[in-house]
Amino acid sequence: MPTNQQKNQHLLWRAAFGPMIENVNELDKTTPKELLHLLIKTSAKTPKYIDVATGTVDGLVKGIQEIGRIENPTPEQRKQMRKQSADDIKSLNLYWLSEMTNSEAQMREKASLFWHGHFACRIVNIYFQQQLLDVVRQNALGNFGDLLRGVSKTPAMLSFLNNQQNKKQHPNENFAREVMELFTMGRGNYTEQDIKESARAFTGWGFNLKGEFLERPNLHDTGNKTFLGRTGNFDGDDIIDIILEQKATAKFITRKIYSFFVNDEVDEPRVLQLAEGFHQSNYNIGQLLETIFSSDWFYDEKNIGTRIKSPIELLVGIRRMLPMELERPELQLLFQRTLGQVLFYPPNVAGWPGGKNWIDSSALMLRLRMPQILAMDDTFSIRPKDDDDVMMGKEGVDTLPKSFKIQSNVDWNAVSGAFRKVKRDALAASISNYLLQSKSRIPQTVLNRYADASSRDAYTKSIIVDVMSTPEYQLC
């Protein structure tokens, strides 16, 4: 039976990015219900728009360049525009990473990370990416229909899925296909004819040179379409409405949410029950998550310490437990790149597969060394993954060195102070209980063998880094 502390840590790792060091001593003094209420309350405020675009190339020109409509651009102009956008997307990456680490709105940022992977979009245009991220963060805990509609009308997604080229004379089916296959119903719940008919409905959806959504009547097919058994002069909004009416949509989204927030091994009867409530609530995301996180079964032992942390969850979790200032924050991009999850550069439109796909021999070795590298100023030689789809993950990242030393300033006084009241002979066990979610534990005799026993603070520091460097810490 999990303890109250273990339940709270479980909630913080699933609904957020793990506990912060200053909250360690409060985890056994509050109930999961009270903690969940706090998470919901702190995530209720409207998020601030993240604007990091500081390039010298005007955003309007970038927008035109992205859809290939600059008149006579020189090769050097094209190169400069893409480089500037790539550099700014790196800044957006680091800014959002900082929000995940430090923001009180932990539940919103965690849900936003989920939707960032669900609505995977890779496009090297900082203005488009900022706009898409804002739509996701604004609606992450709101109504799925609003989120779907908002994402579908962003220049980023319309450009990425080629709907800017979807015209009545030559329908482009890419956007319509992915909306159904990956964003809503999933395979098996529609036909190829449904794709063709809905593509006709989405004709004319695009954006202008300022990056504003447009419905272009001269490009729209105004004929009747038959979609999922219904016939009418449908446009894109009509198609989305019909998709949302389908219980298959609620089931598909609920299953993905369950897999991300609860367990990779999906309990199908439970998903069906949750999906029914999700559909009846008109797709209230926050209500669905609250139902999950307040359920007794969420805290079953089979759901605790069973998920492999994504690279972002691992990196942010370490930084929340070890408050630190990095001299070169951009080096975090190399961790992302090497471990296979660079924000804003998903491998394809299906997003990151997650689960055991996060682990291979090279990734595991780096994962185990990350706490040492971040906390102990260790030297890190990088060998980035080279399997990015179209190699876009390299852009703007390869300019960083391949071997470097992390220079960080960890607030070890705060870390040691959190365990000040714990007796010395109980320190290793107490630290392990706070850091690890899995049942497995490293024997205290083994930890003591490698610990720095020169002082209490040195002992605390070495035990924390050593426990974080175990395979068990990879699980949440």
C-alpha positions in Angstrom: 0.0 0.0 0.0 1.6 3.3 -1.1 2.2 5.9 1.7 0.7 9.4 1.6 4.1 10.7 0.6 4.4 8.2 -2.2 0.9 9.1 -3.5 1.8 12.8 -3.5 5.0 12.2 -5.3 3.2 10.1 -7.8 0.7 12.9 -8.4 3.5 15.4 -8.8 5.3 13.3 -11.3 2.2 12.6 -13.5 0.3 15.9 -13.2 3.5 18.0 -13.0 7.2 17.6 -13.4 8.0 16.2 -9.9 8.5 17.8 -6.5 10.6 20.9 -5.9 13.2 20.6 -3.2 11.5 23.2 -1.0 8.3 21.1 -0.9 10.0 17.9 0.1 9.0 18.1 3.8 5.4 18.9 3.0 4.7 15.8 1.0 3.6 13.7 4.0 1.6 16.6 5.6 -1.0 17.1 2.9 -3.5 14.7 1.3 -3.4 13.9 -2.5 -6.9 15.6 -2.7 -5.5 18.8 -1.2 -2.4 18.7 -3.4 -4.6 18.1 -6.5 -6.7 21.1 -5.6 -3.6 23.2 -5.3 -2.3 22.1 -8.7 -5.7 22.9 -10.3 -5.8 26.3 -8.6 -2.3 27.3 -9.6 -2.9 26.4 -13.2 -6.2 28.3 -13.5 -4.5 31.6 -14.5 -4.3 32.5 -18.2 -0.7 31.8 -19.4 1.4 34.7 -20.7 2.2 34.7 -24.4 5.8 33.6 -24.9 7.5 36.0 -27.3 11.2 35.4 -27.9 11.4 36.5 -31.6 14.3 38.9 -31.6 15.7 38.4 -35.1 16.6 41.2 -37.4 14.6 39.6 -40.2 11.0 40.9 -40.2 8.4 38.4 -39.2 6.2 39.2 -42.1 9.0 38.3 -44.5 9.6 35.0 -42.5 5.9 34.1 -42.9 6.0 34.7 -46.6 9.3 32.7 -46.9 7.8 29.8 -45.1 5.1 29.3 -47.7 7.5 30.0 -50.6 6.0 33.3 -51.7 8.9 35.7 -51.5 9.5 37.2 -54.9 13.0 36.4 -56.1 14.7 35.7 -52.7 18.4 35.2 -53.0 19.9 32.0 -51.6 21.6 34.0 -48.9 18.3 35.6 -47.9 16.7 32.2 -47.5 19.6 30.9 -45.5 19.6 33.9 -43.2 15.8 33.7 -42.6 15.9 30.0 -41.7 19.0 30.4 -39.5 17.4 33.3 -37.6 14.1 31.4 -37.0 16.1 28.3 -35.9 18.0 30.4 -33.4 14.8 31.9 -32.1 13.2 28.5 -31.8 16.1 27.5 -29.6 15.3 30.5 -27.4 11.6 29.4 -27.3 12.7 25.9 -26.3 14.8 27.2 -23.4 12.1 29.7 -22.3 9.4 27.0 -22.2 11.8 24.6 -20.4 12.3 27.2 -17.8 8.5 27.6 -17.4 8.2 23.9 -16.9 10.8 24.0 -14.2 9.8 27.1 -12.3 6.2 27.9 -13.1 3.5 27.4 -10.4 1.2 26.3 -13.2 2.7 22.8 -13.3 -0.5 21.0 -14.3 -1.0 23.4 -17.3 2.6 23.0 -18.5 2.5 19.3 -18.1 -0.7 19.1 -20.1 0.8 21.4 -22.7 3.8 19.1 -23.1 1.3 16.2 -23.8 -0.6 18.3 -26.4 2.7 19.5 -27.9 3.4 15.8 -28.7 -0.1 15.1 -29.8 -0.3 18.0 -32.2 3.2 17.4 -33.4 4.3 20.1 -35.8 7.8 20.7 -37.1 8.3 24.0 -39.0 11.2 26.4 -38.8 9.3 29.6 -38.4 9.5 31.2 -34.9 6.3 33.3 -35.3 4.3 30.3 -36.3 5.7 28.1 -33.5 5.1 30.8 -30.9 1.5 31.1 -32.1 0.9 27.3 -32.0 2.5 27.0 -28.6 0.2 29.7 -27.3 -2.9 28.0 -28.6 -1.8 24.8 -26.9 -1.0 26.4 -23.5 -4.2 28.5 -23.5 -6.4 25.4 -24.1 -4.4 22.7 -22.5 -6.9 22.2 -19.6 -9.9 23.6 -21.4 -12.2 22.3 -24.1 -10.7 19.8 -26.6 -12.9 21.1 -29.3 -11.6 24.6 -28.9 -8.1 23.2 -28.8 -8.5 21.2 -31.9 -10.2 24.0 -33.8 -7.5 26.5 -32.6 -4.6 24.3 -33.6 -6.2 23.4 -37.0 -6.4 27.1 -37.9 -2.8 28.0 -37.0 -0.4 28.8 -39.9 2.1 26.3 -38.4 -0.3 23.3 -38.8 -1.9 24.5 -42.0 1.6 24.9 -43.5 3.1 21.7 -42.1 0.2 19.6 -43.4 0.0 21.4 -46.7 -3.5 22.8 -46.4 -2.3 26.1 -47.8 -2.2 24.2 -51.1 -5.7 22.6 -50.6 -7.8 24.0 -53.4 -11.1 23.0 -55.0 -9.4 22.2 -58.4 -6.7 20.1 -56.7 -7.7 18.9 -53.2 -4.8 18.0 -50.9 -5.7 15.2 -48.5 -2.8 15.5 -46.1 -4.4 17.8 -43.5 -7.7 16.0 -43.5 -6.1 12.6 -43.1 -3.9 13.6 -40.2 -6.7 15.4 -38.4 -8.7 12.1 -38.3 -5.8 9.6 -38.0 -3.6 11.3 -35.4 -5.5 14.1 -33.8 -9.1 12.8 -33.3 -10.6 9.4 -34.2 -7.6 7.1 -35.0 -7.5 4.5 -37.8 -10.4 2.3 -38.4 -13.1 4.9 -37.7 -13.3 6.4 -41.1 -12.8 5.4 -44.8 -10.6 6.7 -47.6 -13.7 8.3 -49.1 -14.3 10.2 -45.8 -10.8 11.6 -46.2 -11.5 12.7 -49.8 -14.8 14.3 -48.8 -13.4 16.1 -45.8 -10.4 17.3 -47.8 -12.9 19.0 -50.1 -14.5 20.7 -47.0 -11.1 22.0 -45.9 -10.3 23.6 -49.3 -9.7 27.3 -48.9 -8.4 27.1 -45.3 -5.1 28.9 -45.2 -3.4 32.1 -43.9 -2.4 35.5 -45.1 1.1 37.1 -45.2 0.7 38.2 -41.6 0.1 34.7 -40.4 -3.6 35.2 -39.9 -6.1 32.4 -40.6 -8.2 32.9 -43.7 -11.1 31.2 -45.4 -10.6 31.8 -49.1 -14.0 31.5 -50.8 -12.6 31.4 -54.3 -10.6 28.2 -53.4 -13.4 26.5 -51.5 -15.4 23.6 -52.9 -19.0 24.5 -52.3 -20.5 21.2 -53.5 -22.2 18.7 -51.2 -19.9 16.3 -49.4 -20.8 13.0 -47.7 -18.8 12.5 -44.5 -19.2 9.8 -41.9 -22.7 9.1 -43.3 -23.9 12.7 -43.4 -24.3 14.8 -46.5 -24.2 18.6 -46.8 -22.4 21.6 -48.1 -19.8 21.2 -45.4 -16.8 23.4 -44.6 -13.9 22.7 -42.3 -15.7 23.7 -39.1 -18.6 21.4 -40.0 -16.2 18.5 -40.4 -14.7 19.2 -37.0 -18.1 19.4 -35.4 -19.0 16.0 -36.9 -15.7 14.5 -35.7 -16.4 15.8 -32.2 -19.8 14.1 -32.2 -18.1 10.7 -32.6 -17.6 8.7 -29.5 -14.5 7.2 -31.2 -12.9 10.6 -30.9 -13.5 10.7 -27.1 -12.1 7.2 -26.8 -9.0 7.9 -28.9 -8.1 11.0 -27.0 -8.8 9.4 -23.6 -6.6 6.4 -24.4 -3.7 8.7 -25.3 -4.3 10.7 -22.1 -4.4 7.5 -20.0 -1.2 6.2 -21.6 0.6 9.5 -20.9 -0.6 10.3 -17.4 -1.4 6.9 -15.9 0.2 3.8 -17.5 1.6 2.7 -20.9 -0.4 -0.5 -20.4 -3.9 0.8 -21.0 -6.8 -0.5 -19.0 -9.4 -0.6 -21.8 -12.6 -0.9 -19.7 -11.5 2.0 -17.6 -10.7 4.1 -20.7 -14.2 3.3 -22.1 -15.7 4.6 -18.8 -13.5 7.7 -18.8 -14.2 8.4 -22.5 -18.0 8.3 -21.9 -17.6 11.0 -19.3 -15.3 12.9 -21.5 -17.8 12.9 -24.3 -20.7 13.8 -22.0 -18.7 16.8 -20.6 -18.3 18.2 -24.1 -14.6 17.3 -24.0 -13.7 19.1 -20.8 -9.9 18.2 -20.5 -9.5 19.6 -17.0 -12.5 17.6 -15.8 -11.1 14.4 -17.3 -7.7 14.9 -15.7 -9.3 15.7 -12.3 -11.3 12.5 -12.5 -8.2 10.5 -13.2 -6.0 12.2 -10.5 -8.7 12.0 -7.8 -9.5 8.3 -8.5 -8.3 5.6 -6.0 -7.2 3.4 -8.9 -4.7 6.1 -10.1 -2.7 5.5 -6.9 -2.6 1.7 -7.3 0.9 0.3 -7.0 0.8 -1.0 -10.6 0.6 2.7 -11.8 3.4 4.0 -9.6 7.0 4.1 -10.8 6.1 2.3 -14.1 6.6 5.0 -16.7 9.9 5.8 -18.3 10.5 9.6 -18.0 10.7 11.4 -21.3 14.0 13.3 -21.8 12.1 16.6 -21.0 10.6 15.1 -17.8 14.0 13.8 -16.7 15.8 17.1 -17.3 13.1 19.3 -15.7 12.7 16.9 -12.8 16.4 17.0 -12.0 16.3 20.8 -12.1 13.3 21.0 -9.8 15.0 18.8 -7.2 18.4 20.5 -7.6 17.8 24.2 -8.1 20.6 25.5 -10.3 21.8 28.3 -12.5 23.5 27.2 -15.7 26.2 29.4 -17.2 25.2 28.2 -20.7 21.5 27.2 -20.6 21.7 26.4 -24.4 23.6 23.2 -23.6 20.3 21.7 -22.5 19.5 21.5 -26.2 22.3 19.0 -26.6 20.8 16.8 -23.9 17.5 16.9 -25.7 19.1 16.1 -29.0 21.2 13.3 -27.7 18.3 11.7 -25.8 15.9 12.1 -28.7 13.4 14.7 -27.7 14.0 18.3 -28.9 11.0 20.6 -28.2 9.5 21.9 -31.5 11.4 19.2 -33.5 9.2 16.1 -33.3 10.5 13.2 -35.5 7.3 13.3 -37.6 3.6 14.3 -37.5 2.9 11.3 -35.1 5.1 12.9 -32.5 7.5 11.1 -30.1 6.5 7.4 -29.5 7.5 7.4 -25.9 7.7 4.4 -23.5 10.6 2.0 -24.1 11.5 3.9 -27.2 13.2 6.5 -25.0 15.8 3.9 -24.0 18.7 2.5 -26.0 22.2 1.8 -24.9 23.6 5.2 -25.7 20.6 7.1 -24.2 20.6 5.1 -21.0 24.3 5.8 -20.4 23.7 9.5 -20.8 20.6 9.4 -18.6 22.5 7.8 -15.8 25.3 10.4 -16.1 23.0 13.4 -16.3 22.8 14.2 -12.6 26.6 14.0 -12.3 27.0 16.2 -15.4 24.5 18.8 -14.2 25.4 18.8 -10.5 29.1 18.1 -10.4 30.4 20.1 -13.4 31.4 16.9 -15.2 32.7 16.9 -18.8 30.2 15.7 -21.4 31.2 14.4 -24.8 28.2 14.3 -27.1 27.2 12.0 -29.9 23.8 13.3 -31.1 21.3 11.0 -32.6 21.3 11.1 -36.4 17.9 9.6 -37.1 15.8 12.8 -37.1 13.2 12.7 -39.9 14.6 15.0 -42.7 17.4 15.8 -40.2 15.6 19.0 -39.0 16.5 18.4 -35.4 20.1 19.3 -36.3 19.3 22.8 -37.4 20.5 25.4 -35.0 21.9 22.7 -32.6 25.0 21.6 -34.4 26.6 25.0 -33.8 27.1 24.0 -30.2 30.3 22.1 -29.1 30.5 18.3 -29.1 32.4 18.2 -25.9 31.9 20.6 -23.0 31.8 21.0 -19.3 28.5 22.0 -17.6 29.2 25.0 -15.3 26.3 25.1 -12.9 25.6 26.7 -9.6 23.5 24.4 -7.5 21.9 25.7 -4.3 23.2 22.9 -2.2 22.3 24.8 1.0 18.6 24.5 0.0 19.1 20.9 -0.9 20.8 20.0 2.4 18.4 22.1 4.4 15.5 20.1 3.1 16.9 17.0 4.9 18.4 18.8 7.9 15.9 17.2 10.4 16.6 13.6 9.2 19.1 11.6 11.3 22.4 10.8 9.6 21.8 7.1 9.7 18.4 7.5 8.0 19.5 10.0 5.3 20.2 7.5 2.5 16.8 5.8 3.0 15.0 9.1 3.3 16.6 10.6 0.1 15.9 7.4 -1.8 12.2 7.5 -0.8 11.9 11.1 -2.0 13.7 10.5 -5.3 12.5 7.1 -6.4 9.0 6.0 -7.4 9.8 2.4 -8.1 9.8 -0.3 -5.4 13.4 -1.2 -6.1 16.0 0.4 -3.9 19.8 0.5 -3.8 21.1 -1.1 -0.6 22.3 1.5 1.9 25.5 -0.4 2.3 26.2 0.1 -1.4 25.3 3.8 -1.3 27.5 4.3 1.7 30.4 2.6 0.0 30.6 5.4 -2.6 29.3 8.3 -0.6 31.5 11.2 0.5 31.3 10.9 4.3 33.6 13.9 5.1 30.7 15.9 6.3 26.9 15.7 6.6 26.4 18.1 3.7 28.9 16.3 1.5 27.2 13.0 2.3 23.8 14.4 1.5 25.1 15.8 -1.8 26.8 12.6 -2.9 23.8 10.3 -1.9 21.4 12.5 -3.9 23.6 12.5 -7.0 24.2 8.7 -6.7 20.5 7.9 -6.3 19.6 10.1 -9.2 22.2 8.2 -11.3 20.4 4.9 -10.9 18.2 3.1 -13.4 15.3 3.4 -10.8 15.4 7.2 -11.1 14.5 6.9 -14.8 11.0 5.8 -13.8 8.1 7.8 -12.5 
